[in-house]
Structures are given as C-alpha cells and as structure tokens.
C-alpha cells in the first residue's frame, strides 16, 4: 500500500513508499479503516506548516515498519486530509464492516485504527487515542454516512467543499452572528470573551475579503449572501485573482448590500467605493493574500481623509498557497503580532457553539445549510470544477497534488479529489 510522507523541516521535500501491512488484533472500541476518497487543498500545506505546533503530525504517525529513512517520525510525517474511509473491521457493535465514515484521514492507502467513543448525536463519534489528545476537537470528530444512493459527483463535492465551507459558516453564523438571540456571539479564536457586539455588527461595517477566490473565502461570501435583510455589511469588497467569477456568483444571489470584486492590481482604486459606505469600521479578512495586498490596502486607508479614522479589524484566516520557508513562516507570525491581527480557529468556534447550543441542534442546522449549498452550487460557485485523481503515486495522485500545491499551481476553480481505494473491488 502506498504512503505519502512530507519532511517536517522542509515541506517541499516529500516521498512515497510501499508499506507491507502487518496488522495486529483490533483493540476494543475500535475500527480499522482505509481512506477511500479524500480532498487536497492549500489547507493541507497549513497542516504541514503548523504540524508540530498544532499536533497535526500526531494524527497518523508514520508506521514503524516503514522503510528508512521514512520511519524516523522526528523527520517525516503524514499530512492528513478530509474525506471518506471504509470500515474494514470493527469491535464497536454500532459500526459494521463496510460502513463509510467521514472525517480526517492519512494521505495514504494503508489501513489505520481509530479508537472511538459515541458522541451525543447518533452516528457521531470522537477519536480518543492517547496520541491524539492534543489535537483540536474538530480533527477528532467522525460521523457515519449512508452513501448507498449517492452519485460520485455529489460525493466529490461533499469531500472537496464541505470541510472548507465550515469555516465560512461559523464565521458568518457565530463570529458575525446575524441574530444573537438565535446564535451566540463567539470570538474568532473560540470562547465568548473579548469580542464585542460592536465589532460583530456587520450592519455598520465595510467588509474586505483578501484572496477572495480561495474556497474558504467563497464560503464566507456565500453565507453573507444568505443572511437576513439588514444583517449584512454596508459594503463587501473582494480582492482576488479571479474577479469575474466572484462577481458572477454575487450577481446570481442578488445580495442586499453592494458587492465589488477587484483584481490585485486594482487595490489602490477602491478608496472612493469604501468611503461612500459611510461606515464606522472596516473589517479585513485575510485568507492568504498575495502581492502585498494587505499592506497596500492599509496604505489606501491610512492616506484617506474619510477612512483613516475608522476602526480597522484584521482577521487572519488563511495562508498563501505555497510552501513557506522557516524565515517566511516567522515573518508571517511577526506580522500577526505587529498588526494586531485577530487569529481565527474554526475548531474552537465550533466547539464553543456546541457547548452553548448543544451538539444536536448545531449539527442539524449545519447539515441543512450544507444541503442548501449543494442544491445551489452552480450559483454559489459557478466556476468550480471537480478535478479527479487516483491514488498516491505519480502526477495524478497525491504526490502530484503536493507538487502543484507547493508551487502555487492549483487554480482557484479546481477542487482536487482523489479516489484512494475501493474495498469492494480491491482497486482504485
């Protein structure tokens, strides 16, 4: 079975190898699974970049039976990815062999064991293995799915888009809640302290999305367009490498607030459009902007008579689609501190919302919203396309995807989905 590993010290270095599986008897309260369908995006680069600090490397350690030098877990790691897996064996009465689980999987074809405890929502489970205790709760959540009547395209969209759609959902529904009586106000980094209603009130703010063609940014735009009348921003500016596609989506939804999309080369031209909103605050969401877009936008604000005295809040949400050198990573962290950026954490927002609302109502509403996105996909993201790959090795597998992602070659409209293994046929 092919396994993909990445150097922990230089994420540009990666390799694949074949693993001869030597499985031990399955422990109680456990399942043995193999990934069947996964997605890759710039998020996976972030999992590698922060893998040590945020324990993403701990999720699936490289097996001790891997060939040298890849069996050195201090040097090499497996980057996890979102998707589906098939249960091969189970010691849990409520989960049978052949069951499909949705969650966080290794970018490999080897079988892995999960130790699961039932969550309060039927069909939802939490991973409780000791080596994963430091992992954020989002990445230890798994749920059972019935895919028996699903076509491959709908499964591809669920794998490729649902993980990133979550970030936009919790930001719109909880960090900038349209109705505090229905959804509690949550800080972007989780918890309920340090985030006031004035900052969260979009109706008095101009909102700027940098790197707006990223899928996470598109998800936030979608949920903004779906908000009740009067709860959206005064104006919504999206800075992107693909303004035409972003405008097309906005035109189809007819949002109840002015929307503008500009290319990176047009940042200096937005002063009048922002000023005409007569807002009290500018909120900038940085999804990983290129070409010094944030610095240039701050220059526009600081040099404008009508904008320079407004309150400015900068949210740090994503990174550029590239492999960061250690120096670049340190500079990015220093910028967060220097500009007083507000860090965001999807897992922490979700867990706070679950704590305050209860898991059942939270997941019921989110699943409903996901189905609505799927139903309106051609409006929400008309230019997106599924790009199918197979397996781990080669240009059409995980190996090729990592090269393209690291070099910034994956286009904004591409949704990368990989068939890993089909247990029923024994083939990809």
HELIX and SHEET records of a PDB file:
HELIX    1   1 UNK A   42  UNK A   49  1                                   8    
HELIX    2   2 UNK A   56  UNK A   58  5                                   3    
HELIX    3   3 UNK A  130  UNK A  132  5                                   3    
HELIX    4   4 UNK A  137  UNK A  140  5                                   4    
HELIX    5   5 UNK A  152  UNK A  170  1                                  19    
HELIX    6   6 UNK A  171  UNK A  175  3                                   5    
HELIX    7   7 UNK A  197  UNK A  200  1                                   4    
HELIX    8   8 UNK A  202  UNK A  204  5                                   3    
HELIX    9   9 UNK A  215  UNK A  225  1                                  11    
HELIX   10  10 UNK A  243  UNK A  253  1                                  11    
HELIX   11  11 UNK A  264  UNK A  269  5                                   6    
HELIX   12  12 UNK A  271  UNK A  275  1                                   5    
HELIX   13  13 UNK A  293  UNK A  302  1                                  10    
HELIX   14  14 UNK A  326  UNK A  338  1                                  13    
HELIX   15  15 UNK A  346  UNK A  357  1                                  12    
HELIX   16  16 UNK A  359  UNK A  375  1                                  17    
HELIX   17  17 UNK A  377  UNK A  380  1                                   4    
HELIX   18  18 UNK A  398  UNK A  406  1                                   9    
SHEET    1   A 3 UNK A  14  UNK A  18  0                                        
SHEET    2   A 3 UNK A   2  UNK A   7 -1                                        
SHEET    3   A 3 UNK A  76  UNK A  77 -1                                        
SHEET    1   B 8 UNK A 385  UNK A 390  0                                        
SHEET    2   B 8 UNK A 414  UNK A 419  1                                        
SHEET    3   B 8 UNK A  30  UNK A  40 -1                                        
SHEET    4   B 8 UNK A  80  UNK A  90 -1                                        
SHEET    5   B 8 UNK A 100  UNK A 106 -1                                        
SHEET    6   B 8 UNK A 141  UNK A 145 -1                                        
SHEET    7   B 8 UNK A 124  UNK A 127 -1                                        
SHEET    8   B 8 UNK A 112  UNK A 118 -1                                        
SHEET    1   C 6 UNK A 258  UNK A 262  0                                        
SHEET    2   C 6 UNK A 235  UNK A 239  1                                        
SHEET    3   C 6 UNK A 205  UNK A 210  1                                        
SHEET    4   C 6 UNK A 281  UNK A 286  1                                        
SHEET    5   C 6 UNK A 311  UNK A 316  1                                        
SHEET    6   C 6 UNK A 342  UNK A 343  1                                        
END                                                                             
